[in-house]
Amino acid sequence: MTTMRRREWLHAAAATAGGAMLVGARPWIADAGQAKTPAAPKPGYPTRPAGSIEILFKAPGQSANGMQCTDEGIWTIDVAGSRTSTPGRCKVYLSSYEGKLLRELAPEGTGPSGIGVSADNTSIWIGSTYSREIIRADAKTGETIEKHFTPGAGVIYRMTMDVPPRLDTYGRSVRPPATNGRDQGAGPAVAVATQGGRSATGPADGLGVGRGGAVAGNPGPPAPGTGAHGIQTQAGKLWMAVPPARMIYRIDPKTWMVEYMFPTVGYRPHGIGIETPDARELWESDTNMGGFFKRDMVTGEVADAIQLPEGSPFPHGMSVWKGYIYWTDDIGGGMAPVCRVKI
């Protein structure tokens, strides 16, 4: 396997036909006319404990689930109301790094779990998890600009080698008793095994409900499944984590073609963060594993990992900004903390 040079990588990432150029630079990914996806990350990757964790402020809204840091401030996306009082709408907030609310929007989005912001801060990309769509909206008005399907959307599955989920000790310690046993960001409580007081599978059917099914020519109930979580823009491209596929994808938003993908570390990936515009690695958070994983964008290998100590806020929405990993824990009830730790 050849090694891609930095110049080749940047050229491929920035070009409109990025997928074709990536194939040209790495011919092994097109063997037999089909994309060849890197294998899951090897065990024994480097890992280290997190340093001092700072809890900065509580995210605005009821249940912050996605996050993106920018030079304007911290964007968070709130699932509250998107499947109940205001179906198909969600809440998006822009806060200063000190916690002052700067902007509030109500774009489309059903049970959203991810938000990305364009490099020029003019548009936001929303992972509308329960409609299995990626929605681009105006960053000032919240009006929809375009919608797309989510590659890899479907039902989250588990594998025999998955590590057990961590107990939600932080959420237990701060969540009011009335909300224990319910995942405020994932719908009704479930009658299945829970993750320290938080449902392991989400809604009551354990599957989520998408926008299929009860339409002419397609009888039956709505199709089960969910879509994307974390979203990050880089050089005009979109990176996104899709838990049902257990994959991280790079997409050209102009053609909506998948240019590249590699497997996630675990089965509950959430936020994605990229340190610099020309970075060749991205940070992936996994809620169940309580950690952050630095992934090579070409090979998918884990170059570094930071493990949060027991009792820490779970990572849901996550972003990287100026040497820190920022994240929020979707506790519900207006109690989602915005946290950070030095990389």
C-alpha positions in Angstrom: 0.0 0.0 0.0 1.4 3.3 -1.0 1.4 6.4 1.3 -0.5 9.5 0.2 1.6 12.7 0.4 0.1 15.7 2.1 -0.1 17.6 -1.2 -2.0 14.8 -2.8 -4.4 14.6 0.1 -5.2 18.3 0.1 -5.6 18.4 -3.6 -8.0 15.5 -3.5 -10.0 17.0 -0.6 -10.4 20.4 -2.2 -11.2 19.3 -5.7 -14.8 19.0 -6.8 -14.1 15.6 -8.2 -12.4 14.6 -5.0 -13.5 11.0 -5.1 -12.0 10.4 -8.5 -8.7 12.0 -7.5 -8.6 9.9 -4.3 -9.1 6.8 -6.4 -6.3 7.9 -8.7 -3.9 8.5 -5.8 -4.9 5.3 -4.1 -5.7 2.8 -6.8 -6.3 0.0 -4.2 -9.6 1.5 -3.2 -11.1 0.7 -6.6 -10.1 -2.9 -7.1 -12.7 -4.9 -9.1 -14.6 -1.7 -9.6 -15.8 -1.5 -6.0 -14.6 0.8 -3.2 -12.4 -1.1 -0.8 -13.0 0.1 2.7 -10.2 0.0 5.3 -10.6 -2.6 8.0 -11.8 -1.7 11.5 -9.1 -0.2 13.7 -6.6 -2.6 15.1 -6.7 -3.3 18.9 -3.9 -2.0 21.0 -4.0 1.5 19.7 -2.3 4.2 21.9 -4.5 5.6 24.6 -4.1 8.0 27.5 -6.3 9.3 30.3 -7.9 12.7 29.9 -6.4 15.7 31.7 -8.4 18.2 33.8 -12.0 18.4 32.6 -13.7 21.8 32.6 -17.5 22.2 32.7 -18.0 25.6 31.1 -21.7 26.3 31.1 -25.0 24.6 30.5 -26.0 24.5 26.8 -29.1 26.5 25.9 -32.3 24.6 25.4 -33.5 21.3 26.8 -31.2 18.6 25.4 -28.1 19.6 23.4 -27.1 16.7 21.3 -24.8 18.1 18.6 -22.0 20.6 18.6 -19.7 22.6 16.3 -17.1 25.2 17.4 -16.4 28.1 15.1 -14.8 31.6 15.3 -18.3 33.0 16.0 -18.9 30.7 19.0 -20.2 27.3 19.9 -23.2 25.9 17.9 -25.4 23.3 19.6 -28.4 21.5 18.3 -31.4 20.5 20.5 -33.7 17.6 19.9 -36.4 18.9 22.2 -39.8 19.2 20.5 -38.6 17.9 17.2 -40.6 14.6 17.6 -43.4 15.9 19.9 -44.7 19.5 20.1 -43.2 20.7 16.9 -42.7 17.6 14.7 -40.0 18.1 12.1 -38.5 21.2 13.7 -35.6 21.4 16.1 -33.7 24.2 17.9 -30.2 25.4 17.1 -28.3 27.8 19.3 -25.1 29.8 18.9 -23.4 30.7 22.2 -20.2 32.5 23.0 -17.3 30.6 24.6 -18.4 32.1 27.9 -22.0 30.8 27.5 -23.8 33.9 26.3 -26.6 33.1 23.9 -26.0 34.9 20.6 -28.5 33.3 18.2 -31.5 31.0 18.2 -32.9 29.2 15.1 -35.7 26.7 14.5 -34.7 24.8 11.3 -36.0 21.5 10.1 -34.7 18.4 11.8 -36.2 15.4 13.6 -34.3 14.1 16.6 -31.1 15.8 15.3 -27.8 14.5 16.6 -25.2 16.5 14.6 -24.5 19.9 13.3 -21.7 21.2 11.0 -21.0 24.8 9.9 -19.6 25.9 6.6 -16.2 27.6 6.6 -17.7 31.0 5.8 -20.4 30.6 8.6 -23.3 31.1 6.2 -24.9 27.7 6.4 -25.4 24.8 8.8 -25.5 21.1 8.1 -28.0 19.2 10.3 -28.0 15.4 10.9 -31.7 14.9 11.1 -31.3 11.5 12.7 -34.9 10.3 12.8 -35.9 11.4 9.3 -32.5 10.0 8.1 -31.7 13.2 6.2 -28.9 15.7 6.0 -30.3 19.2 5.8 -28.5 22.3 4.9 -30.0 25.5 6.3 -29.2 29.2 6.4 -27.1 30.0 9.4 -28.9 33.3 10.0 -32.6 32.4 9.3 -32.7 28.6 9.7 -34.5 28.3 6.4 -33.9 25.0 4.5 -31.5 25.3 1.5 -31.3 21.6 0.5 -31.9 18.1 1.7 -30.2 14.8 1.1 -30.4 11.2 2.1 -28.0 9.8 4.7 -25.6 7.1 3.4 -25.6 4.1 5.7 -28.8 5.0 7.5 -30.7 2.1 9.1 -30.9 0.2 12.3 -27.9 0.3 14.7 -26.6 -3.2 15.3 -24.2 -4.7 17.7 -21.3 -7.1 17.2 -19.9 -9.9 19.4 -16.6 -8.1 20.0 -18.2 -4.8 21.2 -17.1 -3.6 24.6 -19.8 -3.2 27.2 -21.2 0.4 27.5 -20.0 2.5 30.4 -22.3 3.4 33.2 -23.8 6.8 33.1 -22.6 7.9 36.6 -22.4 11.6 35.8 -26.0 11.7 34.4 -27.3 9.8 37.4 -25.7 12.3 39.8 -27.3 15.4 38.3 -30.5 14.2 36.6 -33.7 14.8 38.6 -35.3 11.5 39.8 -38.3 12.0 37.6 -36.1 11.6 34.5 -34.1 8.6 35.6 -34.4 5.7 33.2 -35.2 7.9 30.2 -32.9 9.1 27.5 -34.0 12.7 27.0 -32.4 12.9 23.6 -33.7 9.6 22.2 -37.4 9.4 22.8 -39.5 7.2 25.2 -37.9 5.0 27.7 -37.3 1.4 26.7 -38.0 -1.9 28.5 -34.6 -3.2 27.8 -31.1 -3.1 29.4 -30.0 0.4 30.1 -26.7 2.1 30.3 -26.5 3.3 33.9 -30.0 4.8 33.7 -30.0 5.7 30.0 -31.6 3.5 27.4 -29.2 1.4 25.4 -31.2 1.4 22.2 -33.2 4.6 22.2 -36.9 4.7 21.4 -39.5 2.2 22.6 -39.1 -0.1 19.6 -35.3 0.1 19.8 -35.1 1.1 16.2 -36.2 4.6 15.6 -38.8 5.6 13.0 -37.9 7.1 9.6 -39.9 8.7 6.9 -40.8 5.5 4.9 -43.8 3.1 4.9 -47.3 4.6 4.8 -47.3 6.0 1.4 -49.0 5.0 -1.8 -47.4 1.8 -3.3 -45.4 1.2 -0.1 -47.7 -0.4 2.5 -46.8 -1.1 6.1 -45.4 0.9 9.0 -42.7 3.5 8.6 -39.3 2.1 8.0 -37.2 1.6 11.1 -33.8 3.2 11.4 -31.8 6.3 12.2 -29.2 8.4 10.4 -26.2 10.6 11.0 -24.7 12.0 14.2 -21.6 14.2 14.1 -20.9 16.4 11.0 -17.8 18.4 10.2 -16.9 20.4 7.1 -13.4 20.5 5.7 -12.2 22.1 2.4 -15.7 22.0 1.0 -16.3 18.4 1.9 -18.5 16.9 4.6 -17.4 14.3 7.1 -20.1 12.5 9.1 -20.5 9.7 11.6 -23.4 7.3 10.9 -24.0 4.8 13.8 -26.2 2.4 11.9 -23.5 1.8 9.3 -20.7 2.0 12.0 -18.9 4.2 9.4 -17.4 7.6 9.0 -18.0 9.0 5.5 -16.5 11.8 3.4 -19.0 13.3 1.0 -18.8 15.8 -1.8 -21.9 18.0 -1.0 -22.1 19.2 -4.7 -22.7 15.7 -6.1 -23.7 13.9 -2.9 -21.2 11.2 -3.7 -19.4 9.2 -1.0 -15.7 9.7 -1.7 -14.3 7.7 1.2 -15.3 5.9 4.4 -13.8 3.9 7.2 -15.3 2.0 10.2 -15.9 3.6 13.5 -14.2 2.5 16.7 -17.4 1.5 18.4 -21.1 1.3 17.7 -22.2 4.6 19.2 -20.0 7.2 17.4 -21.2 10.7 17.9 -19.3 13.9 17.4 -16.5 14.6 14.8 -13.8 17.2 15.2 -11.0 18.4 12.9 -8.2 20.5 14.3 -7.1 22.4 11.3 -8.3 23.0 7.7 -5.5 20.9 6.3 -5.6 18.2 8.9 -5.1 14.6 7.8 -6.7 13.2 11.0 -10.1 13.7 12.6 -11.3 13.1 16.2 -14.2 10.8 16.7 -16.1 10.6 20.0 -17.9 7.4 21.2 -20.6 7.9 23.8 -20.6 4.3 25.1 -16.8 4.1 25.3 -16.5 7.5 26.9 -13.6 8.5 24.8 -12.1 10.4 21.9 -10.2 8.8 19.1 -7.9 10.5 16.6 -8.3 8.7 13.2 -6.1 8.8 10.2 -8.4 10.0 7.4 -6.9 7.6 4.8 -6.2 4.4 6.7 -8.7 4.8 9.6 -6.1 3.8 12.1 -6.2 5.2 15.6 -3.3 7.6 16.1 -4.2 8.7 19.6 -7.1 8.2 22.1 -8.2 10.1 25.2 -10.2 8.2 27.8 -12.6 10.1 30.1 -12.6 9.0 33.7 -15.6 7.3 35.3 -18.2 9.9 36.4 -17.5 12.3 33.5 -20.2 13.8 31.3 -20.8 11.5 28.4 -19.6 12.8 25.0 -22.5 13.4 22.6 -22.0 16.5 20.4 -18.3 17.1 20.1 -15.9 19.5 18.3 -12.2 20.5 18.4 -11.1 24.1 18.8 -7.7 25.7 19.5 -6.1 22.7 21.2 -9.2 21.6 23.1 -11.9 18.9 22.6 -15.3 20.4 23.4 -18.4 18.3 24.0 -21.8 18.2 25.5 -23.7 15.6 27.4 -27.4 15.2 26.3 -28.8 14.8 29.8 -32.1 16.5 29.1 -34.1 18.8 31.3 -32.0 21.9 30.4 -29.0 20.4 32.1 -26.6 19.5 29.2 -23.1 20.6 30.3 -20.7 22.1 27.7 -17.3 20.7 28.6 -13.7 20.7 27.4 -10.4 19.0 27.9 -7.0 19.9 26.5 -5.8 17.6 23.7 
